[in-house]
Amino acid sequence: MQSRSRQHAQTGEPAGGAHDSLRHTRKMSAQFSEMIDHLRGDIDQVDEPQCKAMFETAAEVLGGLVTAFRHYEQKGEHAWKQARNS
């Protein structure tokens, strides 16, 4: 039977909590950034203007997600700040 208190294999820290959230958001942001680079790199490889526009639009949308994740990590937006009375 497995123990309920899981730990990260690399850090030995308990799973869950702020550290776990930041690990996941940073990993996802990195993947979004890779996809942005891939999309923008492929813009020059396609001839169809609609496809070029779609790739650029997708890169912009993913850029917005990277920004939102960064704001979450930094607790820089009002929505991500915890209530002071909690």
Biotite code that builds the C-alpha atoms (Angstrom):
import biotite.structure as struc

atoms = struc.array([
    struc.Atom([0.000, 0.000, 0.000], chain_id="A", res_id=1, res_name="MET", atom_name="CA", element="C"),
    struc.Atom([1.314, 3.458, -0.903], chain_id="A", res_id=2, res_name="GLN", atom_name="CA", element="C"),
    struc.Atom([1.782, 6.198, 1.655], chain_id="A", res_id=3, res_name="SER", atom_name="CA", element="C"),
    struc.Atom([-0.556, 9.182, 1.346], chain_id="A", res_id=4, res_name="ARG", atom_name="CA", element="C"),
    struc.Atom([2.314, 11.635, 1.784], chain_id="A", res_id=5, res_name="SER", atom_name="CA", element="C"),
    struc.Atom([4.010, 11.563, -1.599], chain_id="A", res_id=6, res_name="ARG", atom_name="CA", element="C"),
    struc.Atom([7.364, 13.237, -2.175], chain_id="A", res_id=7, res_name="GLN", atom_name="CA", element="C"),
    struc.Atom([9.055, 14.637, -5.246], chain_id="A", res_id=8, res_name="HIS", atom_name="CA", element="C"),
    struc.Atom([11.707, 12.223, -6.446], chain_id="A", res_id=9, res_name="ALA", atom_name="CA", element="C"),
    struc.Atom([14.197, 14.989, -7.238], chain_id="A", res_id=10, res_name="GLN", atom_name="CA", element="C"),
    struc.Atom([13.763, 17.328, -4.267], chain_id="A", res_id=11, res_name="THR", atom_name="CA", element="C"),
    struc.Atom([12.417, 15.020, -1.571], chain_id="A", res_id=12, res_name="GLY", atom_name="CA", element="C"),
    struc.Atom([9.872, 17.704, -0.709], chain_id="A", res_id=13, res_name="GLU", atom_name="CA", element="C"),
    struc.Atom([6.250, 16.771, -0.058], chain_id="A", res_id=14, res_name="PRO", atom_name="CA", element="C"),
    struc.Atom([4.017, 16.825, -3.119], chain_id="A", res_id=15, res_name="ALA", atom_name="CA", element="C"),
    struc.Atom([1.367, 19.518, -3.265], chain_id="A", res_id=16, res_name="GLY", atom_name="CA", element="C"),
    struc.Atom([1.373, 23.111, -2.130], chain_id="A", res_id=17, res_name="GLY", atom_name="CA", element="C"),
    struc.Atom([2.923, 26.189, -3.714], chain_id="A", res_id=18, res_name="ALA", atom_name="CA", element="C"),
    struc.Atom([6.167, 24.499, -4.754], chain_id="A", res_id=19, res_name="HIS", atom_name="CA", element="C"),
    struc.Atom([4.281, 21.841, -6.695], chain_id="A", res_id=20, res_name="ASP", atom_name="CA", element="C"),
    struc.Atom([2.124, 24.460, -8.427], chain_id="A", res_id=21, res_name="SER", atom_name="CA", element="C"),
    struc.Atom([5.141, 26.522, -9.434], chain_id="A", res_id=22, res_name="LEU", atom_name="CA", element="C"),
    struc.Atom([6.918, 23.456, -10.798], chain_id="A", res_id=23, res_name="ARG", atom_name="CA", element="C"),
    struc.Atom([3.927, 22.692, -13.001], chain_id="A", res_id=24, res_name="HIS", atom_name="CA", element="C"),
    struc.Atom([3.347, 26.266, -14.181], chain_id="A", res_id=25, res_name="THR", atom_name="CA", element="C"),
    struc.Atom([7.026, 26.703, -15.065], chain_id="A", res_id=26, res_name="ARG", atom_name="CA", element="C"),
    struc.Atom([7.042, 23.428, -16.982], chain_id="A", res_id=27, res_name="LYS", atom_name="CA", element="C"),
    struc.Atom([3.918, 24.402, -18.924], chain_id="A", res_id=28, res_name="MET", atom_name="CA", element="C"),
    struc.Atom([5.282, 27.898, -19.653], chain_id="A", res_id=29, res_name="SER", atom_name="CA", element="C"),
    struc.Atom([8.440, 26.353, -21.079], chain_id="A", res_id=30, res_name="ALA", atom_name="CA", element="C"),
    struc.Atom([6.363, 24.060, -23.301], chain_id="A", res_id=31, res_name="GLN", atom_name="CA", element="C"),
    struc.Atom([4.221, 26.992, -24.458], chain_id="A", res_id=32, res_name="PHE", atom_name="CA", element="C"),
    struc.Atom([7.399, 28.943, -25.300], chain_id="A", res_id=33, res_name="SER", atom_name="CA", element="C"),
    struc.Atom([8.764, 26.035, -27.319], chain_id="A", res_id=34, res_name="GLU", atom_name="CA", element="C"),
    struc.Atom([5.506, 25.842, -29.250], chain_id="A", res_id=35, res_name="MET", atom_name="CA", element="C"),
    struc.Atom([5.583, 29.608, -29.880], chain_id="A", res_id=36, res_name="ILE", atom_name="CA", element="C"),
    struc.Atom([9.081, 29.299, -31.343], chain_id="A", res_id=37, res_name="ASP", atom_name="CA", element="C"),
    struc.Atom([8.007, 26.334, -33.466], chain_id="A", res_id=38, res_name="HIS", atom_name="CA", element="C"),
    struc.Atom([4.928, 28.134, -34.800], chain_id="A", res_id=39, res_name="LEU", atom_name="CA", element="C"),
    struc.Atom([6.857, 31.290, -35.653], chain_id="A", res_id=40, res_name="ARG", atom_name="CA", element="C"),
    struc.Atom([9.610, 29.252, -37.281], chain_id="A", res_id=41, res_name="GLY", atom_name="CA", element="C"),
    struc.Atom([7.069, 27.480, -39.466], chain_id="A", res_id=42, res_name="ASP", atom_name="CA", element="C"),
    struc.Atom([5.499, 30.730, -40.699], chain_id="A", res_id=43, res_name="ILE", atom_name="CA", element="C"),
    struc.Atom([8.276, 31.090, -43.279], chain_id="A", res_id=44, res_name="ASP", atom_name="CA", element="C"),
    struc.Atom([7.863, 27.471, -44.353], chain_id="A", res_id=45, res_name="GLN", atom_name="CA", element="C"),
    struc.Atom([4.239, 27.749, -45.503], chain_id="A", res_id=46, res_name="VAL", atom_name="CA", element="C"),
    struc.Atom([2.955, 29.653, -48.521], chain_id="A", res_id=47, res_name="ASP", atom_name="CA", element="C"),
    struc.Atom([-0.712, 30.071, -47.690], chain_id="A", res_id=48, res_name="GLU", atom_name="CA", element="C"),
    struc.Atom([-1.414, 33.486, -46.097], chain_id="A", res_id=49, res_name="PRO", atom_name="CA", element="C"),
    struc.Atom([-4.283, 32.092, -43.992], chain_id="A", res_id=50, res_name="GLN", atom_name="CA", element="C"),
    struc.Atom([-1.995, 29.429, -42.523], chain_id="A", res_id=51, res_name="CYS", atom_name="CA", element="C"),
    struc.Atom([0.680, 32.048, -41.764], chain_id="A", res_id=52, res_name="LYS", atom_name="CA", element="C"),
    struc.Atom([-1.950, 34.156, -39.988], chain_id="A", res_id=53, res_name="ALA", atom_name="CA", element="C"),
    struc.Atom([-3.233, 31.147, -38.054], chain_id="A", res_id=54, res_name="MET", atom_name="CA", element="C"),
    struc.Atom([0.290, 30.244, -36.877], chain_id="A", res_id=55, res_name="PHE", atom_name="CA", element="C"),
    struc.Atom([0.985, 33.821, -35.788], chain_id="A", res_id=56, res_name="GLU", atom_name="CA", element="C"),
    struc.Atom([-2.386, 34.047, -34.018], chain_id="A", res_id=57, res_name="THR", atom_name="CA", element="C"),
    struc.Atom([-1.724, 30.773, -32.215], chain_id="A", res_id=58, res_name="ALA", atom_name="CA", element="C"),
    struc.Atom([1.710, 32.048, -31.144], chain_id="A", res_id=59, res_name="ALA", atom_name="CA", element="C"),
    struc.Atom([0.113, 35.240, -29.777], chain_id="A", res_id=60, res_name="GLU", atom_name="CA", element="C"),
    struc.Atom([-2.517, 33.273, -27.842], chain_id="A", res_id=61, res_name="VAL", atom_name="CA", element="C"),
    struc.Atom([0.163, 31.040, -26.323], chain_id="A", res_id=62, res_name="LEU", atom_name="CA", element="C"),
    struc.Atom([2.166, 34.157, -25.466], chain_id="A", res_id=63, res_name="GLY", atom_name="CA", element="C"),
    struc.Atom([-0.839, 35.373, -23.503], chain_id="A", res_id=64, res_name="GLY", atom_name="CA", element="C"),
    struc.Atom([-0.882, 32.083, -21.603], chain_id="A", res_id=65, res_name="LEU", atom_name="CA", element="C"),
    struc.Atom([2.837, 32.408, -20.810], chain_id="A", res_id=66, res_name="VAL", atom_name="CA", element="C"),
    struc.Atom([2.125, 35.889, -19.422], chain_id="A", res_id=67, res_name="THR", atom_name="CA", element="C"),
    struc.Atom([-0.829, 34.631, -17.369], chain_id="A", res_id=68, res_name="ALA", atom_name="CA", element="C"),
    struc.Atom([1.264, 31.803, -15.931], chain_id="A", res_id=69, res_name="PHE", atom_name="CA", element="C"),
    struc.Atom([4.069, 34.266, -15.078], chain_id="A", res_id=70, res_name="ARG", atom_name="CA", element="C"),
    struc.Atom([1.588, 36.541, -13.311], chain_id="A", res_id=71, res_name="HIS", atom_name="CA", element="C"),
    struc.Atom([0.314, 33.547, -11.347], chain_id="A", res_id=72, res_name="TYR", atom_name="CA", element="C"),
    struc.Atom([3.854, 32.595, -10.335], chain_id="A", res_id=73, res_name="GLU", atom_name="CA", element="C"),
    struc.Atom([4.638, 36.159, -9.265], chain_id="A", res_id=74, res_name="GLN", atom_name="CA", element="C"),
    struc.Atom([1.198, 36.700, -7.730], chain_id="A", res_id=75, res_name="LYS", atom_name="CA", element="C"),
    struc.Atom([1.276, 39.934, -9.743], chain_id="A", res_id=76, res_name="GLY", atom_name="CA", element="C"),
    struc.Atom([-2.381, 40.082, -10.703], chain_id="A", res_id=77, res_name="GLU", atom_name="CA", element="C"),
    struc.Atom([-5.176, 40.884, -8.273], chain_id="A", res_id=78, res_name="HIS", atom_name="CA", element="C"),
    struc.Atom([-6.930, 37.610, -9.114], chain_id="A", res_id=79, res_name="ALA", atom_name="CA", element="C"),
    struc.Atom([-3.901, 35.574, -7.978], chain_id="A", res_id=80, res_name="TRP", atom_name="CA", element="C"),
    struc.Atom([-3.387, 37.319, -4.642], chain_id="A", res_id=81, res_name="LYS", atom_name="CA", element="C"),
    struc.Atom([-4.807, 35.626, -1.585], chain_id="A", res_id=82, res_name="GLN", atom_name="CA", element="C"),
    struc.Atom([-7.331, 37.520, 0.483], chain_id="A", res_id=83, res_name="ALA", atom_name="CA", element="C"),
    struc.Atom([-5.570, 39.202, 3.404], chain_id="A", res_id=84, res_name="ARG", atom_name="CA", element="C"),
    struc.Atom([-8.340, 38.276, 5.833], chain_id="A", res_id=85, res_name="ASN", atom_name="CA", element="C"),
    struc.Atom([-7.986, 34.539, 5.171], chain_id="A", res_id=86, res_name="SER", atom_name="CA", element="C"),
])
